[in-house]
């Protein structure tokens, strides 16, 4: 009741809502009841709108996409110059940054490290969800070219992390066929701010964005073979060219501003004001 606008914020599609069977059906039914009552849907990727809210839930109401960009409480971290990017000496450094919870990604990166040996270094930074990647420690123990830097301070440590990477593994493979295929990960905005090219897997929303913006590279399959072909065939000059393009892009391509939130709320606030006047 009342005239208070109802905004539904959904930043991920939980597995319960894409689950087959009676449990998933009940969850989707309850959500549809909510969607009929809301004044605005907030979500973090157009892939969620296109592949789930529209195609599955039949929602066609007002929607605003607020991407999961960098947020700075105070002054933004300074962006580097192209000269501050990796020089090309030493092993090709591939970063994996954020919530480390994807066993398939670990497998791809570990096989790449094993096959390329001293040609590559995998740098892992973030919180390890060991229930999701129980073999993480054992995998690191078998590969002296995989480094784990531990958790990091956000956003203070990002410059140091991305500044040492030739590229970042941006693809989430944790929930293929659903959330992982539709999301836009925070990694692509963090990496872009610091001029670090992203690597994504085709037929995902992440890959579409990377190709659209020219912010990195897309491999056809989530395999070590495809990743190795990319690294060897493109070479460091191609990655440095993308880094230069990223650093020439405006801050707003990667940074979330308070004005973005104000703009997202404007439609429902305007409607409320109009109702009050009437």
N, C-alpha and C positions, 0 to 999 in steps of 0.2 A: 503494500500500500504506500500512499504518499507520492511525492513527486521527486524523490531523490534518485538521480540517475544511477543505473546499475551497469558497471563496466566489468567485463570478464577478462582477466589477464591470464593467458596461457602461453608459457614460454617453452614448453616441451609437451609432446603427446605421450603421456604415460602408457606403458605397455598394457595396462588393464583395459585401455580404451580401444586398442587394436586387437585385443585377444579374441580368438574365435570361441564359440560356445556360449553357455548361458551367462557366465560372469561378465564377459565382454558385452553381451547384449544388454544386460541390466545397466552397466556403467554408461553405455552410449545413450540408452533411453533416458537416464537421469540427466545427462548432460544436455540432451535435446530439450528437455523440459526447461532447463536453465536458459538455453540459447533463445527460446521463445520469449523470454522475459527481459533480456538485456537490452541496453541502449547502445552498447558499443563493445566490440571484441578487440582486445589488444593481443597481438601475438608477435613473435620475433622473427618470423620467416614467411615469405610469400608461399613457400612450399607447404606450410601447415594449412594455409587458407585454401590453396588449390587442391591438395591431395587428401586432406582430411575434413576440414570444416565444410567445404563445398561438396566434394565428391562423396564423402561418407555420411556426414551429418545433415547435408542439405541446407546448410546455413547460407543465407544470401543477404544478411543484414549489414549494418555499418561495421566496417573493419578498419583498423589502423595497425600498420606494421611498425614496430619499434625495434630495430635491429640491436643485437647484443654488442654494441660498440664499446670502445674504451670510455671509462668514466674517471674523471679526475676530481677529487674533492677540493683541491687547491689548484695551483698552477700546473698546466700540463707538463709532462716530461718533454724535454727538448728532443726534436727529431734530428737524426744524424745527417751528415752530408754523405754523398756517395763515396767520398774518399775514406770514410770511416768504416765502410763495409769490409768484410773479409777480403784480403788481398789476392787470394788464389793460391797461396802457398800452403803446403801441408794437406792433410786429408780433407775431403769434402765433408762438411759438418751439416748433419741433418738433425733438426730439433724436433722434439715431441714434448709439447708444453701444455700444462693445464691439469685437468682431472684425468689421471691415467687409469682407465678402467676398461680398455678395449683389448681383449686377448688376441683378436685377429690382427690388429695393428702391431702388437708386440711381435707376433709371428712374422709378419712381413718385414719389419725393421730388423729383427734378429737374423733372418735368412739373408737379408741384404748385407748386414754386417759380416756374416760368415763368408759369403761368396766374394765380397769386395775386399775383405781383409784391411790392410793398411790404407787402401784408397779412400775409405769412408770412416767417419766417426759419428755415432748416434748419441746425441746429448738429450737426456730425459730430465725434465724439471716439473715438479708439481706433487700433488698428493696421490699416492698409490692406493687404489681400491683393491686390496689384496684378495677380497672375496671374489672379485671379478677377474683378476690376473694372479692366481695363486702361484704360478710358476715364474713370477717376475724376478725374484732374487736368484733362483737357479739359472735363469736365462742370462742374467748379468754375469754370474760367476763363470759362465762358459765363454764369454766374449770380452776380451780386454779392450775392444774398440766401442763398447757401449758404456756410457758414463751416466751416472745418476747424481744430479746436483741437489736433490732433496726438495722440500717445499720452498716457496719463495714469497717475498713480500710484494704485494700488488698495490700500486704499479711500480714501486721503487726499483725492483730488481729486473724489470722487463728489458730495459736498455742493455744491461750487461748480458742477459740471456740471448736476446735476438741479435745483438751486435756481433755475436760469435758464430752465428749460423749462416750457412749459405742458402738454406731453405728450411721450411718447417713442414712437417707432416701434419696436414690440416684435417684429414678425413676421419670422421667418426664411423666406425664399422660395428659398433656395439649392438645396435638394433636395426640391422639391415631389413629392408622391406617396409620400414615404418619411420620412426622418429629420426634415426640416423641418416636416412636418405633425404629427409625433408628439412632438417635444421640448417642454420647458418652459424658455425661455431665462432666463439669469441676469438679464437686463434687467428682467423683471417684479418681481423681488425687490428689486433695487437701486432702481428707480423707486418702488416702494411704500414702502420705508423712508423715502424723502425726500418722500413725498406727491406724486409725479408720476404722473398717469394714463397707462396704457398703451393703445396702439392695436394691435389684432390683426385678422387676416383670418379670416372664418368657415370652418367645417369644418376647424379645426385644434385641436390640444390646447391651444395658447396661447389661442385664442379661448374655448374651453370654460372654462378657468381664469379668464380675465378676466370672463366673464359670471357664473360661479359666485360669485366673490368681490366682484363689483361694483367691480373695481379699474381699470376703464377703459371702452373702447368697442370695438365690433366693426364692421368694414365688410364688406359682402357680397363684394366682389371686390377684388383687389389692383390697383387702378387709381387714377390721380390724380383722376378724376371722383368716385369713391366717397369718397376722402379729403377732397376739397374740400367735398363735400356735408356730410360729418360736421362739419368745422370751422365751416362757415357756419351749418348748421342748429342745431347744439347751442349754439354760442357759448361764450364764456369762463365765464359763470356755471355752466354744466353741468360744465365741467372743474374749476372751483374746488370745486363740490359733491363731486365724486369725490375731489379732493385732501383735503378735510376728512375724508371717510370713511376714506381710507387712513391718515391720521395718527392716527385714533382706533383703528385696529386694533393688536393687541398686537405687540410686537417679534418674537415667535416665528413670526408669519406670514411673516416675511421673513428671519430670521436662523437660521443653522445653529449648533447648540451641540454641544459634545463629548458631552453626554449623548445626543444623537440618534445618534451613532456607536455609543456603548456599547449603546444599545437595539437597534440594528440587528444587532449581533453577538451579543446575548444568546441567541438561539435555538441557534446552533451551539455557543457556548461551554457552554451548559447541557447540550447533548447529549453533548459531549466529556466533561464532568465526570461525567455519569451512566455513560458507558462505562467510565471509569477506575474508578469505584466498583464496578461490576459485575465 
